[in-house]
């Protein structure tokens, strides 16, 4: 395929990018067969099939990248799936991996379509402020304390352009704190105490997802700063 593919806050790269994506679906219909042999067909609406692809997690962070995707499956989260001109809201229903070594983990994934968001992306794209606000709220669901950041949102849930500079500084501080927590959790994974290692493993799996949302919010807040200064 070659085109970048975004799943939630994660952009697939390298061998993770599939050669092809299988998608499509059917039309649900009710067929009424009449005595004279004719038919009356009632449409019951589109029935999107699963979106499926395969690839390989590779390199030194292959296992970490797999855990990031698997955390989305475990959370049963509804996340954006975007590539080329296609955009959907999906939930991961299956993620299968074949561990062949620490640097090479082939995988197969299947996503259930919640909504075809392609038309919304082309005609109703979120503003930078609205996207930043949505990402800050999402980061809070992955172990990052964003309560102080959320108090800076406007009544519409967006980051006001007038507050972009302050919000950018606050996001950077929150990101720094999250990074410190991740490093601490990573160190705790080596503990022989199960009660210590278990919550650490949960943090290692979830914090990077929240940090990805924070990073995207930071980019959109930077865009707001540029717009405010123009």
PyMOL commands that place a pseudoatom at each C-alpha (Angstrom):
pseudoatom trace, name=CA, resn=UNK, resi=1, chain=A, elem=C, hetatm=0, pos=[0.000, 0.000, 0.000]
pseudoatom trace, name=CA, resn=UNK, resi=2, chain=A, elem=C, hetatm=0, pos=[2.727, 2.441, 0.969]
pseudoatom trace, name=CA, resn=UNK, resi=3, chain=A, elem=C, hetatm=0, pos=[0.396, 5.160, 2.319]
pseudoatom trace, name=CA, resn=UNK, resi=4, chain=A, elem=C, hetatm=0, pos=[0.675, 6.002, 6.045]
pseudoatom trace, name=CA, resn=UNK, resi=5, chain=A, elem=C, hetatm=0, pos=[-2.040, 4.466, 8.221]
pseudoatom trace, name=CA, resn=UNK, resi=6, chain=A, elem=C, hetatm=0, pos=[-3.226, 6.023, 11.482]
pseudoatom trace, name=CA, resn=UNK, resi=7, chain=A, elem=C, hetatm=0, pos=[-4.930, 3.823, 14.104]
pseudoatom trace, name=CA, resn=UNK, resi=8, chain=A, elem=C, hetatm=0, pos=[-6.012, 5.864, 17.124]
pseudoatom trace, name=CA, resn=UNK, resi=9, chain=A, elem=C, hetatm=0, pos=[-3.003, 7.916, 18.235]
pseudoatom trace, name=CA, resn=UNK, resi=10, chain=A, elem=C, hetatm=0, pos=[-0.554, 5.528, 16.543]
pseudoatom trace, name=CA, resn=UNK, resi=11, chain=A, elem=C, hetatm=0, pos=[0.855, 6.003, 13.047]
pseudoatom trace, name=CA, resn=UNK, resi=12, chain=A, elem=C, hetatm=0, pos=[2.065, 2.721, 11.564]
pseudoatom trace, name=CA, resn=UNK, resi=13, chain=A, elem=C, hetatm=0, pos=[5.551, 2.862, 10.113]
pseudoatom trace, name=CA, resn=UNK, resi=14, chain=A, elem=C, hetatm=0, pos=[8.068, 0.620, 8.351]
pseudoatom trace, name=CA, resn=UNK, resi=15, chain=A, elem=C, hetatm=0, pos=[6.978, -3.012, 8.051]
pseudoatom trace, name=CA, resn=UNK, resi=16, chain=A, elem=C, hetatm=0, pos=[3.887, -2.232, 10.181]
pseudoatom trace, name=CA, resn=UNK, resi=17, chain=A, elem=C, hetatm=0, pos=[2.301, -0.583, 7.123]
pseudoatom trace, name=CA, resn=UNK, resi=18, chain=A, elem=C, hetatm=0, pos=[0.213, -3.218, 5.304]
pseudoatom trace, name=CA, resn=UNK, resi=19, chain=A, elem=C, hetatm=0, pos=[0.695, -4.069, 1.646]
pseudoatom trace, name=CA, resn=UNK, resi=20, chain=A, elem=C, hetatm=0, pos=[-3.091, -4.093, 1.322]
pseudoatom trace, name=CA, resn=UNK, resi=21, chain=A, elem=C, hetatm=0, pos=[-6.184, -3.299, 3.418]
pseudoatom trace, name=CA, resn=UNK, resi=22, chain=A, elem=C, hetatm=0, pos=[-9.279, -5.477, 3.043]
pseudoatom trace, name=CA, resn=UNK, resi=23, chain=A, elem=C, hetatm=0, pos=[-12.551, -3.622, 3.528]
pseudoatom trace, name=CA, resn=UNK, resi=24, chain=A, elem=C, hetatm=0, pos=[-16.022, -3.206, 2.058]
pseudoatom trace, name=CA, resn=UNK, resi=25, chain=A, elem=C, hetatm=0, pos=[-19.296, -4.714, 3.129]
pseudoatom trace, name=CA, resn=UNK, resi=26, chain=A, elem=C, hetatm=0, pos=[-22.783, -5.683, 2.084]
pseudoatom trace, name=CA, resn=UNK, resi=27, chain=A, elem=C, hetatm=0, pos=[-26.268, -4.246, 1.806]
pseudoatom trace, name=CA, resn=UNK, resi=28, chain=A, elem=C, hetatm=0, pos=[-28.836, -5.757, 4.163]
pseudoatom trace, name=CA, resn=UNK, resi=29, chain=A, elem=C, hetatm=0, pos=[-32.043, -6.467, 2.270]
pseudoatom trace, name=CA, resn=UNK, resi=30, chain=A, elem=C, hetatm=0, pos=[-35.364, -8.209, 2.773]
pseudoatom trace, name=CA, resn=UNK, resi=31, chain=A, elem=C, hetatm=0, pos=[-36.666, -10.004, -0.326]
pseudoatom trace, name=CA, resn=UNK, resi=32, chain=A, elem=C, hetatm=0, pos=[-40.421, -10.608, -0.620]
pseudoatom trace, name=CA, resn=UNK, resi=33, chain=A, elem=C, hetatm=0, pos=[-41.235, -13.198, -3.314]
pseudoatom trace, name=CA, resn=UNK, resi=34, chain=A, elem=C, hetatm=0, pos=[-44.714, -12.723, -4.748]
pseudoatom trace, name=CA, resn=UNK, resi=35, chain=A, elem=C, hetatm=0, pos=[-47.058, -15.334, -6.247]
pseudoatom trace, name=CA, resn=UNK, resi=36, chain=A, elem=C, hetatm=0, pos=[-46.442, -14.182, -9.818]
pseudoatom trace, name=CA, resn=UNK, resi=37, chain=A, elem=C, hetatm=0, pos=[-42.676, -14.677, -9.401]
pseudoatom trace, name=CA, resn=UNK, resi=38, chain=A, elem=C, hetatm=0, pos=[-41.849, -11.001, -9.012]
pseudoatom trace, name=CA, resn=UNK, resi=39, chain=A, elem=C, hetatm=0, pos=[-39.981, -9.641, -6.044]
pseudoatom trace, name=CA, resn=UNK, resi=40, chain=A, elem=C, hetatm=0, pos=[-40.206, -6.674, -3.736]
pseudoatom trace, name=CA, resn=UNK, resi=41, chain=A, elem=C, hetatm=0, pos=[-36.829, -5.777, -2.251]
pseudoatom trace, name=CA, resn=UNK, resi=42, chain=A, elem=C, hetatm=0, pos=[-36.600, -3.628, 0.874]
pseudoatom trace, name=CA, resn=UNK, resi=43, chain=A, elem=C, hetatm=0, pos=[-33.266, -2.080, 1.758]
pseudoatom trace, name=CA, resn=UNK, resi=44, chain=A, elem=C, hetatm=0, pos=[-32.347, -2.366, 5.429]
pseudoatom trace, name=CA, resn=UNK, resi=45, chain=A, elem=C, hetatm=0, pos=[-29.169, -0.319, 5.183]
pseudoatom trace, name=CA, resn=UNK, resi=46, chain=A, elem=C, hetatm=0, pos=[-25.473, -0.840, 4.654]
pseudoatom trace, name=CA, resn=UNK, resi=47, chain=A, elem=C, hetatm=0, pos=[-23.621, -3.505, 6.617]
pseudoatom trace, name=CA, resn=UNK, resi=48, chain=A, elem=C, hetatm=0, pos=[-19.898, -2.700, 6.695]
pseudoatom trace, name=CA, resn=UNK, resi=49, chain=A, elem=C, hetatm=0, pos=[-17.569, -5.665, 6.863]
pseudoatom trace, name=CA, resn=UNK, resi=50, chain=A, elem=C, hetatm=0, pos=[-14.498, -5.842, 9.085]
pseudoatom trace, name=CA, resn=UNK, resi=51, chain=A, elem=C, hetatm=0, pos=[-11.427, -3.904, 7.997]
pseudoatom trace, name=CA, resn=UNK, resi=52, chain=A, elem=C, hetatm=0, pos=[-8.450, -6.260, 8.031]
pseudoatom trace, name=CA, resn=UNK, resi=53, chain=A, elem=C, hetatm=0, pos=[-4.742, -6.072, 7.300]
pseudoatom trace, name=CA, resn=UNK, resi=54, chain=A, elem=C, hetatm=0, pos=[-1.445, -7.570, 8.323]
pseudoatom trace, name=CA, resn=UNK, resi=55, chain=A, elem=C, hetatm=0, pos=[2.097, -6.360, 8.844]
pseudoatom trace, name=CA, resn=UNK, resi=56, chain=A, elem=C, hetatm=0, pos=[5.175, -6.830, 11.014]
pseudoatom trace, name=CA, resn=UNK, resi=57, chain=A, elem=C, hetatm=0, pos=[6.280, -5.046, 14.168]
pseudoatom trace, name=CA, resn=UNK, resi=58, chain=A, elem=C, hetatm=0, pos=[10.038, -4.812, 13.775]
pseudoatom trace, name=CA, resn=UNK, resi=59, chain=A, elem=C, hetatm=0, pos=[13.075, -3.267, 15.407]
pseudoatom trace, name=CA, resn=UNK, resi=60, chain=A, elem=C, hetatm=0, pos=[14.088, -2.673, 18.993]
pseudoatom trace, name=CA, resn=UNK, resi=61, chain=A, elem=C, hetatm=0, pos=[10.619, -1.405, 20.020]
pseudoatom trace, name=CA, resn=UNK, resi=62, chain=A, elem=C, hetatm=0, pos=[8.602, -4.138, 18.246]
pseudoatom trace, name=CA, resn=UNK, resi=63, chain=A, elem=C, hetatm=0, pos=[7.112, -5.554, 21.468]
pseudoatom trace, name=CA, resn=UNK, resi=64, chain=A, elem=C, hetatm=0, pos=[6.275, -2.086, 22.788]
pseudoatom trace, name=CA, resn=UNK, resi=65, chain=A, elem=C, hetatm=0, pos=[4.533, -1.133, 19.537]
pseudoatom trace, name=CA, resn=UNK, resi=66, chain=A, elem=C, hetatm=0, pos=[2.506, -4.347, 19.671]
pseudoatom trace, name=CA, resn=UNK, resi=67, chain=A, elem=C, hetatm=0, pos=[1.461, -3.619, 23.274]
pseudoatom trace, name=CA, resn=UNK, resi=68, chain=A, elem=C, hetatm=0, pos=[0.313, -0.133, 22.263]
pseudoatom trace, name=CA, resn=UNK, resi=69, chain=A, elem=C, hetatm=0, pos=[-2.048, -1.565, 19.656]
pseudoatom trace, name=CA, resn=UNK, resi=70, chain=A, elem=C, hetatm=0, pos=[-3.129, -4.382, 21.977]
pseudoatom trace, name=CA, resn=UNK, resi=71, chain=A, elem=C, hetatm=0, pos=[-3.992, -1.852, 24.694]
pseudoatom trace, name=CA, resn=UNK, resi=72, chain=A, elem=C, hetatm=0, pos=[-6.539, -0.332, 22.298]
pseudoatom trace, name=CA, resn=UNK, resi=73, chain=A, elem=C, hetatm=0, pos=[-8.070, -3.784, 21.832]
pseudoatom trace, name=CA, resn=UNK, resi=74, chain=A, elem=C, hetatm=0, pos=[-8.175, -4.483, 25.572]
pseudoatom trace, name=CA, resn=UNK, resi=75, chain=A, elem=C, hetatm=0, pos=[-9.796, -1.096, 26.223]
pseudoatom trace, name=CA, resn=UNK, resi=76, chain=A, elem=C, hetatm=0, pos=[-12.450, -1.808, 23.557]
pseudoatom trace, name=CA, resn=UNK, resi=77, chain=A, elem=C, hetatm=0, pos=[-11.834, 1.789, 22.525]
pseudoatom trace, name=CA, resn=UNK, resi=78, chain=A, elem=C, hetatm=0, pos=[-13.474, 3.428, 19.525]
pseudoatom trace, name=CA, resn=UNK, resi=79, chain=A, elem=C, hetatm=0, pos=[-10.611, 5.040, 17.638]
pseudoatom trace, name=CA, resn=UNK, resi=80, chain=A, elem=C, hetatm=0, pos=[-10.050, 6.696, 14.253]
pseudoatom trace, name=CA, resn=UNK, resi=81, chain=A, elem=C, hetatm=0, pos=[-8.654, 4.614, 11.389]
pseudoatom trace, name=CA, resn=UNK, resi=82, chain=A, elem=C, hetatm=0, pos=[-7.339, 6.758, 8.536]
pseudoatom trace, name=CA, resn=UNK, resi=83, chain=A, elem=C, hetatm=0, pos=[-5.362, 6.033, 5.392]
pseudoatom trace, name=CA, resn=UNK, resi=84, chain=A, elem=C, hetatm=0, pos=[-5.208, 7.731, 1.999]
pseudoatom trace, name=CA, resn=UNK, resi=85, chain=A, elem=C, hetatm=0, pos=[-8.745, 9.115, 1.412]
pseudoatom trace, name=CA, resn=UNK, resi=86, chain=A, elem=C, hetatm=0, pos=[-10.493, 6.717, 3.793]
pseudoatom trace, name=CA, resn=UNK, resi=87, chain=A, elem=C, hetatm=0, pos=[-11.505, 7.410, 7.382]
pseudoatom trace, name=CA, resn=UNK, resi=88, chain=A, elem=C, hetatm=0, pos=[-13.493, 5.323, 9.856]
pseudoatom trace, name=CA, resn=UNK, resi=89, chain=A, elem=C, hetatm=0, pos=[-14.236, 5.077, 13.550]
pseudoatom trace, name=CA, resn=UNK, resi=90, chain=A, elem=C, hetatm=0, pos=[-13.458, 1.497, 14.542]
pseudoatom trace, name=CA, resn=UNK, resi=91, chain=A, elem=C, hetatm=0, pos=[-13.071, -0.912, 17.432]
pseudoatom trace, name=CA, resn=UNK, resi=92, chain=A, elem=C, hetatm=0, pos=[-10.374, -3.581, 17.295]
pseudoatom trace, name=CA, resn=UNK, resi=93, chain=A, elem=C, hetatm=0, pos=[-12.091, -6.972, 17.472]
pseudoatom trace, name=CA, resn=UNK, resi=94, chain=A, elem=C, hetatm=0, pos=[-9.083, -9.212, 16.847]
pseudoatom trace, name=CA, resn=UNK, resi=95, chain=A, elem=C, hetatm=0, pos=[-5.309, -8.849, 17.033]
pseudoatom trace, name=CA, resn=UNK, resi=96, chain=A, elem=C, hetatm=0, pos=[-3.196, -11.935, 16.377]
pseudoatom trace, name=CA, resn=UNK, resi=97, chain=A, elem=C, hetatm=0, pos=[0.592, -11.967, 16.566]
pseudoatom trace, name=CA, resn=UNK, resi=98, chain=A, elem=C, hetatm=0, pos=[3.272, -14.531, 15.801]
pseudoatom trace, name=CA, resn=UNK, resi=99, chain=A, elem=C, hetatm=0, pos=[6.306, -13.864, 17.956]
pseudoatom trace, name=CA, resn=UNK, resi=100, chain=A, elem=C, hetatm=0, pos=[9.394, -14.818, 15.938]
pseudoatom trace, name=CA, resn=UNK, resi=101, chain=A, elem=C, hetatm=0, pos=[11.895, -12.869, 18.024]
pseudoatom trace, name=CA, resn=UNK, resi=102, chain=A, elem=C, hetatm=0, pos=[12.239, -9.593, 19.915]
pseudoatom trace, name=CA, resn=UNK, resi=103, chain=A, elem=C, hetatm=0, pos=[12.768, -7.662, 16.679]
pseudoatom trace, name=CA, resn=UNK, resi=104, chain=A, elem=C, hetatm=0, pos=[10.254, -9.382, 14.390]
pseudoatom trace, name=CA, resn=UNK, resi=105, chain=A, elem=C, hetatm=0, pos=[6.570, -9.882, 15.325]
pseudoatom trace, name=CA, resn=UNK, resi=106, chain=A, elem=C, hetatm=0, pos=[4.177, -10.474, 12.388]
pseudoatom trace, name=CA, resn=UNK, resi=107, chain=A, elem=C, hetatm=0, pos=[0.583, -9.532, 13.164]
pseudoatom trace, name=CA, resn=UNK, resi=108, chain=A, elem=C, hetatm=0, pos=[-2.946, -9.642, 11.762]
pseudoatom trace, name=CA, resn=UNK, resi=109, chain=A, elem=C, hetatm=0, pos=[-5.697, -7.254, 12.838]
pseudoatom trace, name=CA, resn=UNK, resi=110, chain=A, elem=C, hetatm=0, pos=[-9.440, -6.932, 12.284]
pseudoatom trace, name=CA, resn=UNK, resi=111, chain=A, elem=C, hetatm=0, pos=[-11.495, -3.837, 13.093]
pseudoatom trace, name=CA, resn=UNK, resi=112, chain=A, elem=C, hetatm=0, pos=[-15.266, -3.462, 13.407]
pseudoatom trace, name=CA, resn=UNK, resi=113, chain=A, elem=C, hetatm=0, pos=[-16.576, -0.321, 11.695]
pseudoatom trace, name=CA, resn=UNK, resi=114, chain=A, elem=C, hetatm=0, pos=[-18.483, 1.921, 14.090]
pseudoatom trace, name=CA, resn=UNK, resi=115, chain=A, elem=C, hetatm=0, pos=[-18.904, 4.762, 11.600]
pseudoatom trace, name=CA, resn=UNK, resi=116, chain=A, elem=C, hetatm=0, pos=[-17.700, 5.707, 8.136]
pseudoatom trace, name=CA, resn=UNK, resi=117, chain=A, elem=C, hetatm=0, pos=[-16.204, 9.089, 8.980]
pseudoatom trace, name=CA, resn=UNK, resi=118, chain=A, elem=C, hetatm=0, pos=[-14.852, 9.870, 5.507]
pseudoatom trace, name=CA, resn=UNK, resi=119, chain=A, elem=C, hetatm=0, pos=[-17.570, 12.380, 4.680]
pseudoatom trace, name=CA, resn=UNK, resi=120, chain=A, elem=C, hetatm=0, pos=[-17.173, 14.022, 8.079]
pseudoatom trace, name=CA, resn=UNK, resi=121, chain=A, elem=C, hetatm=0, pos=[-13.434, 14.431, 7.591]
pseudoatom trace, name=CA, resn=UNK, resi=122, chain=A, elem=C, hetatm=0, pos=[-13.826, 16.081, 4.209]
pseudoatom trace, name=CA, resn=UNK, resi=123, chain=A, elem=C, hetatm=0, pos=[-16.729, 18.335, 5.105]
pseudoatom trace, name=CA, resn=UNK, resi=124, chain=A, elem=C, hetatm=0, pos=[-16.752, 18.673, 8.881]
pseudoatom trace, name=CA, resn=UNK, resi=125, chain=A, elem=C, hetatm=0, pos=[-13.113, 18.525, 9.925]
pseudoatom trace, name=CA, resn=UNK, resi=126, chain=A, elem=C, hetatm=0, pos=[-12.447, 19.501, 13.528]
pseudoatom trace, name=CA, resn=UNK, resi=127, chain=A, elem=C, hetatm=0, pos=[-10.711, 22.789, 14.129]
pseudoatom trace, name=CA, resn=UNK, resi=128, chain=A, elem=C, hetatm=0, pos=[-7.271, 22.682, 15.725]
pseudoatom trace, name=CA, resn=UNK, resi=129, chain=A, elem=C, hetatm=0, pos=[-8.760, 23.865, 19.015]
pseudoatom trace, name=CA, resn=UNK, resi=130, chain=A, elem=C, hetatm=0, pos=[-11.545, 21.272, 19.007]
pseudoatom trace, name=CA, resn=UNK, resi=131, chain=A, elem=C, hetatm=0, pos=[-9.151, 18.453, 18.099]
pseudoatom trace, name=CA, resn=UNK, resi=132, chain=A, elem=C, hetatm=0, pos=[-6.739, 19.507, 20.826]
pseudoatom trace, name=CA, resn=UNK, resi=133, chain=A, elem=C, hetatm=0, pos=[-9.541, 19.545, 23.391]
pseudoatom trace, name=CA, resn=UNK, resi=134, chain=A, elem=C, hetatm=0, pos=[-10.738, 16.093, 22.321]
pseudoatom trace, name=CA, resn=UNK, resi=135, chain=A, elem=C, hetatm=0, pos=[-7.194, 14.703, 22.558]
pseudoatom trace, name=CA, resn=UNK, resi=136, chain=A, elem=C, hetatm=0, pos=[-6.656, 16.144, 26.032]
pseudoatom trace, name=CA, resn=UNK, resi=137, chain=A, elem=C, hetatm=0, pos=[-9.858, 14.463, 27.190]
pseudoatom trace, name=CA, resn=UNK, resi=138, chain=A, elem=C, hetatm=0, pos=[-8.761, 11.178, 25.573]
pseudoatom trace, name=CA, resn=UNK, resi=139, chain=A, elem=C, hetatm=0, pos=[-5.327, 11.299, 27.247]
pseudoatom trace, name=CA, resn=UNK, resi=140, chain=A, elem=C, hetatm=0, pos=[-7.045, 11.349, 30.633]
pseudoatom trace, name=CA, resn=UNK, resi=141, chain=A, elem=C, hetatm=0, pos=[-8.398, 7.871, 29.937]
pseudoatom trace, name=CA, resn=UNK, resi=142, chain=A, elem=C, hetatm=0, pos=[-4.897, 6.399, 29.731]
pseudoatom trace, name=CA, resn=UNK, resi=143, chain=A, elem=C, hetatm=0, pos=[-3.468, 7.131, 33.158]
pseudoatom trace, name=CA, resn=UNK, resi=144, chain=A, elem=C, hetatm=0, pos=[-2.459, 10.772, 32.655]
pseudoatom trace, name=CA, resn=UNK, resi=145, chain=A, elem=C, hetatm=0, pos=[-3.865, 13.460, 34.954]
pseudoatom trace, name=CA, resn=UNK, resi=146, chain=A, elem=C, hetatm=0, pos=[-5.260, 16.051, 32.522]
pseudoatom trace, name=CA, resn=UNK, resi=147, chain=A, elem=C, hetatm=0, pos=[-7.742, 17.610, 34.955]
pseudoatom trace, name=CA, resn=UNK, resi=148, chain=A, elem=C, hetatm=0, pos=[-5.837, 20.899, 35.116]
pseudoatom trace, name=CA, resn=UNK, resi=149, chain=A, elem=C, hetatm=0, pos=[-5.604, 21.019, 31.324]
pseudoatom trace, name=CA, resn=UNK, resi=150, chain=A, elem=C, hetatm=0, pos=[-9.322, 20.383, 30.889]
pseudoatom trace, name=CA, resn=UNK, resi=151, chain=A, elem=C, hetatm=0, pos=[-10.174, 23.400, 33.047]
pseudoatom trace, name=CA, resn=UNK, resi=152, chain=A, elem=C, hetatm=0, pos=[-8.549, 25.526, 30.324]
pseudoatom trace, name=CA, resn=UNK, resi=153, chain=A, elem=C, hetatm=0, pos=[-11.009, 24.402, 27.660]
pseudoatom trace, name=CA, resn=UNK, resi=154, chain=A, elem=C, hetatm=0, pos=[-13.802, 26.631, 26.447]
pseudoatom trace, name=CA, resn=UNK, resi=155, chain=A, elem=C, hetatm=0, pos=[-17.496, 25.909, 26.900]
pseudoatom trace, name=CA, resn=UNK, resi=156, chain=A, elem=C, hetatm=0, pos=[-17.455, 24.077, 23.546]
pseudoatom trace, name=CA, resn=UNK, resi=157, chain=A, elem=C, hetatm=0, pos=[-14.700, 21.739, 24.725]
pseudoatom trace, name=CA, resn=UNK, resi=158, chain=A, elem=C, hetatm=0, pos=[-12.072, 23.360, 22.499]
pseudoatom trace, name=CA, resn=UNK, resi=159, chain=A, elem=C, hetatm=0, pos=[-8.798, 25.066, 23.360]
pseudoatom trace, name=CA, resn=UNK, resi=160, chain=A, elem=C, hetatm=0, pos=[-9.341, 28.841, 22.899]
pseudoatom trace, name=CA, resn=UNK, resi=161, chain=A, elem=C, hetatm=0, pos=[-6.787, 30.414, 20.565]
pseudoatom trace, name=CA, resn=UNK, resi=162, chain=A, elem=C, hetatm=0, pos=[-6.260, 33.203, 23.110]
pseudoatom trace, name=CA, resn=UNK, resi=163, chain=A, elem=C, hetatm=0, pos=[-5.039, 30.636, 25.686]
pseudoatom trace, name=CA, resn=UNK, resi=164, chain=A, elem=C, hetatm=0, pos=[-2.845, 28.650, 23.286]
pseudoatom trace, name=CA, resn=UNK, resi=165, chain=A, elem=C, hetatm=0, pos=[0.482, 29.842, 24.714]
pseudoatom trace, name=CA, resn=UNK, resi=166, chain=A, elem=C, hetatm=0, pos=[-0.423, 28.961, 28.312]
pseudoatom trace, name=CA, resn=UNK, resi=167, chain=A, elem=C, hetatm=0, pos=[-1.959, 25.638, 27.228]
pseudoatom trace, name=CA, resn=UNK, resi=168, chain=A, elem=C, hetatm=0, pos=[1.183, 24.735, 25.264]
pseudoatom trace, name=CA, resn=UNK, resi=169, chain=A, elem=C, hetatm=0, pos=[3.338, 25.277, 28.363]
pseudoatom trace, name=CA, resn=UNK, resi=170, chain=A, elem=C, hetatm=0, pos=[0.973, 23.255, 30.547]
pseudoatom trace, name=CA, resn=UNK, resi=171, chain=A, elem=C, hetatm=0, pos=[0.883, 20.367, 28.072]
pseudoatom trace, name=CA, resn=UNK, resi=172, chain=A, elem=C, hetatm=0, pos=[4.684, 20.285, 28.036]
pseudoatom trace, name=CA, resn=UNK, resi=173, chain=A, elem=C, hetatm=0, pos=[4.756, 20.069, 31.846]
pseudoatom trace, name=CA, resn=UNK, resi=174, chain=A, elem=C, hetatm=0, pos=[2.151, 17.280, 31.833]
pseudoatom trace, name=CA, resn=UNK, resi=175, chain=A, elem=C, hetatm=0, pos=[4.109, 15.402, 29.163]
pseudoatom trace, name=CA, resn=UNK, resi=176, chain=A, elem=C, hetatm=0, pos=[7.281, 15.673, 31.260]
pseudoatom trace, name=CA, resn=UNK, resi=177, chain=A, elem=C, hetatm=0, pos=[5.464, 14.291, 34.301]
pseudoatom trace, name=CA, resn=UNK, resi=178, chain=A, elem=C, hetatm=0, pos=[4.011, 11.427, 32.258]
pseudoatom trace, name=CA, resn=UNK, resi=179, chain=A, elem=C, hetatm=0, pos=[7.467, 10.581, 30.892]
pseudoatom trace, name=CA, resn=UNK, resi=180, chain=A, elem=C, hetatm=0, pos=[8.850, 10.415, 34.423]
pseudoatom trace, name=CA, resn=UNK, resi=181, chain=A, elem=C, hetatm=0, pos=[6.004, 8.100, 35.466]
pseudoatom trace, name=CA, resn=UNK, resi=182, chain=A, elem=C, hetatm=0, pos=[6.664, 5.883, 32.450]
pseudoatom trace, name=CA, resn=UNK, resi=183, chain=A, elem=C, hetatm=0, pos=[10.370, 5.589, 33.262]
pseudoatom trace, name=CA, resn=UNK, resi=184, chain=A, elem=C, hetatm=0, pos=[9.543, 4.748, 36.884]
pseudoatom trace, name=CA, resn=UNK, resi=185, chain=A, elem=C, hetatm=0, pos=[7.044, 2.089, 35.788]
pseudoatom trace, name=CA, resn=UNK, resi=186, chain=A, elem=C, hetatm=0, pos=[9.524, 0.641, 33.319]
pseudoatom trace, name=CA, resn=UNK, resi=187, chain=A, elem=C, hetatm=0, pos=[12.036, 0.208, 36.128]
pseudoatom trace, name=CA, resn=UNK, resi=188, chain=A, elem=C, hetatm=0, pos=[9.427, -1.396, 38.390]
pseudoatom trace, name=CA, resn=UNK, resi=189, chain=A, elem=C, hetatm=0, pos=[8.757, -4.111, 35.809]
pseudoatom trace, name=CA, resn=UNK, resi=190, chain=A, elem=C, hetatm=0, pos=[11.937, -5.851, 36.962]
pseudoatom trace, name=CA, resn=UNK, resi=191, chain=A, elem=C, hetatm=0, pos=[10.531, -6.246, 40.466]
pseudoatom trace, name=CA, resn=UNK, resi=192, chain=A, elem=C, hetatm=0, pos=[9.985, -9.794, 41.697]
pseudoatom trace, name=CA, resn=UNK, resi=193, chain=A, elem=C, hetatm=0, pos=[7.005, -8.528, 43.700]
pseudoatom trace, name=CA, resn=UNK, resi=194, chain=A, elem=C, hetatm=0, pos=[3.900, -9.316, 41.642]
pseudoatom trace, name=CA, resn=UNK, resi=195, chain=A, elem=C, hetatm=0, pos=[1.869, -6.560, 43.323]
pseudoatom trace, name=CA, resn=UNK, resi=196, chain=A, elem=C, hetatm=0, pos=[4.522, -4.054, 42.231]
pseudoatom trace, name=CA, resn=UNK, resi=197, chain=A, elem=C, hetatm=0, pos=[5.110, -5.400, 38.728]
pseudoatom trace, name=CA, resn=UNK, resi=198, chain=A, elem=C, hetatm=0, pos=[1.427, -5.692, 37.734]
pseudoatom trace, name=CA, resn=UNK, resi=199, chain=A, elem=C, hetatm=0, pos=[0.443, -1.996, 38.033]
pseudoatom trace, name=CA, resn=UNK, resi=200, chain=A, elem=C, hetatm=0, pos=[3.782, -1.104, 36.450]
pseudoatom trace, name=CA, resn=UNK, resi=201, chain=A, elem=C, hetatm=0, pos=[2.943, -3.281, 33.431]
pseudoatom trace, name=CA, resn=UNK, resi=202, chain=A, elem=C, hetatm=0, pos=[-0.441, -1.588, 33.137]
pseudoatom trace, name=CA, resn=UNK, resi=203, chain=A, elem=C, hetatm=0, pos=[1.234, 1.821, 33.133]
pseudoatom trace, name=CA, resn=UNK, resi=204, chain=A, elem=C, hetatm=0, pos=[3.804, 0.772, 30.537]
pseudoatom trace, name=CA, resn=UNK, resi=205, chain=A, elem=C, hetatm=0, pos=[0.946, -0.367, 28.290]
pseudoatom trace, name=CA, resn=UNK, resi=206, chain=A, elem=C, hetatm=0, pos=[-1.329, 2.662, 28.711]
pseudoatom trace, name=CA, resn=UNK, resi=207, chain=A, elem=C, hetatm=0, pos=[0.848, 5.716, 29.362]
pseudoatom trace, name=CA, resn=UNK, resi=208, chain=A, elem=C, hetatm=0, pos=[2.386, 5.801, 25.848]
pseudoatom trace, name=CA, resn=UNK, resi=209, chain=A, elem=C, hetatm=0, pos=[-1.109, 5.945, 24.343]
pseudoatom trace, name=CA, resn=UNK, resi=210, chain=A, elem=C, hetatm=0, pos=[-2.050, 8.915, 26.531]
pseudoatom trace, name=CA, resn=UNK, resi=211, chain=A, elem=C, hetatm=0, pos=[1.260, 10.575, 25.673]
pseudoatom trace, name=CA, resn=UNK, resi=212, chain=A, elem=C, hetatm=0, pos=[0.490, 10.152, 21.965]
pseudoatom trace, name=CA, resn=UNK, resi=213, chain=A, elem=C, hetatm=0, pos=[-2.779, 12.008, 22.460]
pseudoatom trace, name=CA, resn=UNK, resi=214, chain=A, elem=C, hetatm=0, pos=[-0.910, 14.707, 24.377]
pseudoatom trace, name=CA, resn=UNK, resi=215, chain=A, elem=C, hetatm=0, pos=[1.623, 15.027, 21.561]
pseudoatom trace, name=CA, resn=UNK, resi=216, chain=A, elem=C, hetatm=0, pos=[-1.100, 15.500, 18.963]
pseudoatom trace, name=CA, resn=UNK, resi=217, chain=A, elem=C, hetatm=0, pos=[-2.837, 18.058, 21.185]
pseudoatom trace, name=CA, resn=UNK, resi=218, chain=A, elem=C, hetatm=0, pos=[0.468, 19.933, 21.452]
pseudoatom trace, name=CA, resn=UNK, resi=219, chain=A, elem=C, hetatm=0, pos=[0.787, 20.074, 17.662]
pseudoatom trace, name=CA, resn=UNK, resi=220, chain=A, elem=C, hetatm=0, pos=[-2.720, 21.470, 17.286]
pseudoatom trace, name=CA, resn=UNK, resi=221, chain=A, elem=C, hetatm=0, pos=[-2.157, 24.016, 20.037]
pseudoatom trace, name=CA, resn=UNK, resi=222, chain=A, elem=C, hetatm=0, pos=[0.998, 25.118, 18.198]
pseudoatom trace, name=CA, resn=UNK, resi=223, chain=A, elem=C, hetatm=0, pos=[-1.143, 25.577, 15.091]
pseudoatom trace, name=CA, resn=UNK, resi=224, chain=A, elem=C, hetatm=0, pos=[-3.508, 27.728, 17.156]
pseudoatom trace, name=CA, resn=UNK, resi=225, chain=A, elem=C, hetatm=0, pos=[-0.576, 29.900, 18.234]
pseudoatom trace, name=CA, resn=UNK, resi=226, chain=A, elem=C, hetatm=0, pos=[0.391, 30.421, 14.620]
pseudoatom trace, name=CA, resn=UNK, resi=227, chain=A, elem=C, hetatm=0, pos=[-3.155, 31.332, 13.700]
pseudoatom trace, name=CA, resn=UNK, resi=228, chain=A, elem=C, hetatm=0, pos=[-3.445, 33.773, 16.588]
pseudoatom trace, name=CA, resn=UNK, resi=229, chain=A, elem=C, hetatm=0, pos=[-0.281, 35.501, 15.525]
pseudoatom trace, name=CA, resn=UNK, resi=230, chain=A, elem=C, hetatm=0, pos=[-1.274, 35.886, 11.885]
for i in range(1, 230): cmd.bond("trace and resi %d" % i, "trace and resi %d" % (i + 1))
show_as sticks, trace
zoom trace
